[in-house]
Amino acid sequence: MKTKVAIIGSGNIGTDLMIKVKRLSKTLEMAALVGIDPQSDGLARAERLGVATTSGGIDGLVSLPQFDDIAIVFDATSAGAHKKHDEILRAHGKRVIDLTPAAIGPYVVPPVNGAAHLDAQNVNMVTCGGQATIPMVAAVGRVSPVIYGEIVASIASKSAGPGTRANIDEFTETTAKAIEVVGGARRGKAVIILNPAEPPLIMRDTVYCLCEGAEEAEIEASIQDMVHEVKAYVPGYRLKQKVQFERITHNQRLHIPEMGGDFAGLKVTVFLEVEGAAHYLPAYAGNLDIMTSAALRTAERIAERKRAAA
């Protein structure tokens, strides 16, 4: 039997995730889609797909007759709303996968620490920028310690809905922290750019790692291996160009305020792009696609673990 799941949030992310569960998952079953706008396209689409719906928010979810059978709940709302949702869902013993930057539970990036928190009641999917770039920081870090990691995530302005825009501060703070906690960098920094270009451009990310130094070929091989791991669940994830290396001598050392001093060593630069699978969202919205894909991957692992332990 498949594990029943519900999604709170009937916007772009929640609707795309619902379609992924319906089309792609062999272990999960959509039990309910929850929103607050009875006229939302997401709720209308769920009804056409035969999925139970409620526009009553978290209270409406708890009131559904199938609520007791739901094992995992995805939250695709906002960081502020998630705090209330988490309290209620914990009280009912539900496992929660948080797609907001609230970061109540431990950070999870599937190819880096996907197996580490399968028993946690609440796990956090960091941010779209974190899901795209932290694997690269970790890939460098498993060859040479990363002293400083900085990421710049550029997404199409049209792919940034009200929730994303309301959470910009949380995005940068959560991503920077996860670069350290999950990616392994001693210090992390994150920048997000909403690109207004028309036609909209797909998600592009730049990752800078300052490390102590190692064989460049080993670092590049580690990065390539990690790209293949991410592509297993995000087919549109790829390197934009070859990995770049720059040796910084003591005479050329860089001053990095976030490090509190100067740096000399190896600078690694990785250029990425993420094209969405276009299940519900446009192909340029790779930033949203990588979040829903990572959340789906995590839920499937949790469900498989529960089934194995039963």
Wavefront OBJ file of the C-alpha trace (Angstrom):
o trace
v 0.000 0.000 0.000
v 1.120 3.509 -0.768
v 1.730 6.060 1.984
v -0.961 8.748 2.032
v 0.177 12.370 1.933
v -1.389 15.825 2.056
v -0.102 19.147 0.768
v -0.840 22.465 2.468
v -0.667 25.256 -0.087
v -2.562 25.247 -3.377
v -0.270 27.702 -5.162
v 2.409 26.950 -7.748
v 4.634 24.827 -5.518
v 1.858 22.835 -3.899
v 0.104 22.159 -7.212
v 3.314 21.106 -8.969
v 4.146 18.789 -6.073
v 0.683 17.247 -6.231
v 1.121 16.445 -9.911
v 4.551 14.941 -9.255
v 3.103 12.682 -6.555
v 0.303 11.600 -8.917
v 2.533 11.018 -11.953
v 5.873 9.925 -10.602
v 5.631 8.333 -7.178
v 5.343 4.584 -6.706
v 5.249 4.897 -2.908
v 3.064 7.951 -2.184
v -0.650 8.574 -2.674
v -2.283 12.006 -2.748
v -4.935 12.181 -0.031
v -5.660 15.930 0.110
v -4.686 19.355 -1.193
v -5.264 22.227 1.226
v -5.649 25.913 0.418
v -7.293 29.092 1.646
v -8.627 30.390 -1.685
v -11.626 28.361 -2.872
v -11.122 29.778 -6.380
v -7.472 28.729 -6.726
v -6.430 26.822 -9.828
v -4.656 24.285 -7.648
v -7.812 23.246 -5.789
v -9.790 23.099 -9.037
v -7.137 20.914 -10.636
v -7.046 18.638 -7.572
v -10.795 18.115 -7.789
v -10.483 17.172 -11.466
v -7.800 14.647 -10.497
v -10.027 13.105 -7.840
v -8.016 14.456 -4.893
v -9.877 15.604 -1.768
v -9.662 19.354 -1.195
v -10.412 21.966 1.425
v -10.133 25.754 1.337
v -10.244 25.865 5.127
v -6.486 25.830 5.669
v -4.953 23.697 8.414
v -8.257 23.513 10.322
v -9.955 22.225 7.194
v -7.287 19.546 6.799
v -7.740 18.294 10.362
v -11.501 18.101 9.777
v -11.240 15.907 6.669
v -12.475 12.331 7.225
v -9.246 10.911 5.742
v -6.979 12.977 7.992
v -6.226 10.058 10.331
v -4.896 8.004 7.401
v -2.457 10.694 6.261
v 1.116 9.935 7.353
v 3.106 12.768 5.754
v 2.161 16.417 5.245
v 4.026 18.799 2.955
v 3.850 22.498 3.835
v 4.185 24.764 0.789
v 2.923 27.989 2.371
v 5.136 30.532 4.149
v 7.674 30.571 6.966
v 5.266 32.401 9.278
v 2.321 30.095 8.606
v 4.465 26.988 8.992
v 5.068 27.615 12.694
v 1.357 27.256 13.422
v 0.983 24.312 11.037
v 3.894 22.477 12.646
v 2.450 22.779 16.141
v -0.898 21.340 15.045
v 0.563 18.553 12.912
v 3.018 17.501 15.619
v 0.145 17.223 18.071
v -1.488 14.765 15.683
v 1.714 12.772 15.173
v 2.139 13.639 11.496
v 5.493 13.690 9.719
v 6.093 17.111 8.178
v 8.159 18.122 5.143
v 8.639 21.885 5.204
v 9.133 23.647 1.853
v 9.255 27.086 3.511
v 12.391 28.722 4.967
v 11.032 28.355 8.527
v 13.774 25.818 9.333
v 12.087 24.373 12.418
v 13.404 20.895 11.643
v 16.833 19.801 10.361
v 17.895 20.796 6.851
v 17.732 18.077 4.198
v 19.399 18.121 0.766
v 18.791 14.628 -0.688
v 22.193 13.770 -2.258
v 24.141 15.246 0.668
v 22.340 14.164 3.850
v 19.130 12.598 2.573
v 19.439 9.547 4.818
v 20.416 11.406 7.984
v 17.041 12.654 9.260
v 14.501 10.081 8.117
v 13.193 9.700 11.680
v 12.768 13.436 12.359
v 9.159 14.550 12.728
v 9.808 17.754 10.769
v 12.439 18.204 8.049
v 13.220 21.399 6.170
v 13.995 21.528 2.452
v 16.089 24.703 2.864
v 15.389 26.831 -0.251
v 15.478 26.445 -4.016
v 18.916 28.077 -4.061
v 20.092 25.741 -1.329
v 18.834 22.622 -3.100
v 20.665 23.665 -6.283
v 23.964 24.823 -4.821
v 24.645 23.024 -1.538
v 25.406 19.747 -3.370
v 28.240 21.578 -5.150
v 29.669 22.967 -1.905
v 29.510 19.475 -0.405
v 31.145 17.994 -3.515
v 34.115 20.332 -3.152
v 34.194 19.770 0.602
v 34.577 16.005 0.360
v 37.872 16.590 -1.461
v 39.162 19.714 0.311
v 37.730 21.613 3.327
v 35.703 24.630 2.206
v 36.700 27.690 4.186
v 34.096 29.949 2.594
v 31.119 29.174 0.338
v 29.050 31.789 -1.455
v 26.118 31.184 -3.797
v 24.223 33.503 -6.134
v 20.838 32.196 -7.279
v 19.200 33.953 -10.228
v 15.567 33.065 -10.911
v 12.948 34.414 -13.296
v 10.888 37.122 -11.631
v 7.750 35.444 -12.987
v 8.607 32.269 -11.064
v 8.710 34.127 -7.734
v 5.219 34.168 -6.295
v 3.943 36.035 -3.215
v 5.345 33.405 -0.842
v 8.841 33.599 -2.325
v 8.837 37.389 -2.281
v 7.592 37.499 1.309
v 10.394 35.151 2.373
v 13.421 36.846 0.772
v 15.114 37.570 4.109
v 14.481 34.043 5.343
v 15.782 32.720 2.010
v 19.194 34.326 2.392
v 19.525 33.500 6.090
v 18.374 29.889 5.768
v 20.489 29.198 2.673
v 23.627 30.710 4.195
v 23.193 28.642 7.350
v 22.583 25.453 5.380
v 25.730 26.052 3.309
v 27.564 25.638 6.593
v 25.454 22.971 8.325
v 24.834 20.711 5.310
v 27.400 21.857 2.760
v 30.206 21.826 5.305
v 31.623 25.305 4.628
v 33.079 27.110 7.623
v 31.268 30.290 6.542
v 28.431 30.696 4.052
v 26.699 33.498 2.198
v 23.676 33.509 -0.120
v 22.342 36.048 -2.614
v 19.101 35.804 -4.628
v 18.370 37.762 -7.811
v 14.873 38.073 -9.310
v 15.585 38.452 -13.025
v 12.879 40.460 -14.878
v 14.122 39.427 -18.350
v 11.543 38.615 -21.046
v 11.200 35.927 -22.141
v 11.910 34.523 -18.657
v 15.266 32.786 -18.167
v 15.684 29.446 -16.430
v 17.258 29.268 -12.989
v 21.002 29.897 -12.988
v 23.298 29.576 -9.997
v 26.904 30.459 -9.333
v 28.786 28.727 -6.540
v 32.092 30.066 -5.189
v 34.162 27.905 -2.874
v 37.412 28.972 -1.246
v 39.301 25.918 -0.084
v 42.695 24.924 1.207
v 43.643 23.299 -2.054
v 43.677 19.856 -3.651
v 44.092 18.267 -7.043
v 41.778 20.113 -9.409
v 40.924 16.904 -11.241
v 39.703 15.312 -7.984
v 37.453 18.275 -7.214
v 36.049 18.322 -10.746
v 35.355 14.567 -10.617
v 33.569 14.967 -7.288
v 31.423 17.765 -8.730
v 30.540 15.691 -11.807
v 29.533 12.755 -9.597
v 27.286 15.026 -7.528
v 25.665 16.490 -10.646
v 24.688 12.948 -11.695
v 23.197 12.300 -8.243
v 21.018 15.415 -8.449
v 20.009 14.677 -12.052
v 18.577 11.357 -10.871
v 15.579 13.269 -9.475
v 15.955 16.663 -11.251
v 16.661 15.829 -14.915
v 17.080 19.496 -15.871
v 20.008 20.041 -13.464
v 23.320 20.573 -15.261
v 26.626 22.406 -15.361
v 26.472 25.501 -17.557
v 30.204 25.307 -18.334
v 33.369 23.668 -17.077
v 34.373 24.107 -13.451
v 36.801 27.010 -13.063
v 39.845 27.041 -10.782
v 42.024 29.926 -9.645
v 45.062 29.690 -7.385
v 45.209 32.684 -5.038
v 48.745 33.307 -3.772
v 49.602 35.172 -0.577
v 50.562 38.168 -2.680
v 47.150 38.091 -4.387
v 45.122 37.164 -1.320
v 41.475 38.188 -1.219
v 39.875 40.120 1.602
v 36.605 38.408 2.554
v 34.718 40.367 5.252
v 32.476 37.369 5.981
v 35.602 35.377 6.840
v 36.954 38.157 8.992
v 40.244 38.237 7.126
v 42.225 37.486 3.966
v 42.309 34.311 1.912
v 44.980 32.515 -0.058
v 44.390 29.087 -1.581
v 42.163 27.584 -4.274
v 39.049 29.310 -5.587
v 36.527 26.984 -7.244
v 33.677 28.430 -9.327
v 30.744 26.338 -10.501
v 28.086 27.575 -12.937
v 24.746 25.739 -12.912
v 21.380 25.938 -14.572
v 18.165 24.193 -13.608
v 15.432 23.629 -16.159
v 12.050 22.596 -14.818
v 10.252 19.425 -15.874
v 7.132 21.493 -16.742
v 4.727 19.139 -14.957
v 2.634 22.151 -13.942
v 5.018 25.097 -13.901
v 6.790 26.550 -16.969
v 10.173 25.032 -17.829
v 11.931 28.250 -16.778
v 10.740 27.747 -13.175
v 13.533 25.331 -12.331
v 13.823 26.970 -8.916
v 10.387 25.663 -7.956
v 10.861 22.326 -9.708
v 14.005 21.482 -7.745
v 12.191 22.200 -4.464
v 9.222 19.966 -5.249
v 11.498 17.242 -6.633
v 13.672 17.286 -3.510
v 10.600 17.181 -1.258
v 9.178 14.240 -3.205
v 12.489 12.386 -2.973
v 12.626 12.952 0.786
v 9.034 11.837 1.392
v 9.608 8.651 -0.583
v 12.649 7.826 1.522
v 10.691 8.425 4.731
v 7.853 6.218 3.478
v 10.256 3.453 2.458
v 11.932 3.561 5.865
v 8.597 3.364 7.691
v 7.531 0.435 5.541
v 10.803 -1.405 6.168
v 10.474 -0.899 9.920
v 6.849 -2.078 10.032
l 1 2 3 4 5 6 7 8 9 10 11 12 13 14 15 16 17 18 19 20 21 22 23 24 25 26 27 28 29 30 31 32 33 34 35 36 37 38 39 40 41 42 43 44 45 46 47 48 49 50 51 52 53 54 55 56 57 58 59 60 61 62 63 64 65 66 67 68 69 70 71 72 73 74 75 76 77 78 79 80 81 82 83 84 85 86 87 88 89 90 91 92 93 94 95 96 97 98 99 100 101 102 103 104 105 106 107 108 109 110 111 112 113 114 115 116 117 118 119 120 121 122 123 124 125 126 127 128 129 130 131 132 133 134 135 136 137 138 139 140 141 142 143 144 145 146 147 148 149 150 151 152 153 154 155 156 157 158 159 160 161 162 163 164 165 166 167 168 169 170 171 172 173 174 175 176 177 178 179 180 181 182 183 184 185 186 187 188 189 190 191 192 193 194 195 196 197 198 199 200 201 202 203 204 205 206 207 208 209 210 211 212 213 214 215 216 217 218 219 220 221 222 223 224 225 226 227 228 229 230 231 232 233 234 235 236 237 238 239 240 241 242 243 244 245 246 247 248 249 250 251 252 253 254 255 256 257 258 259 260 261 262 263 264 265 266 267 268 269 270 271 272 273 274 275 276 277 278 279 280 281 282 283 284 285 286 287 288 289 290 291 292 293 294 295 296 297 298 299 300 301 302 303 304 305 306 307 308 309 310
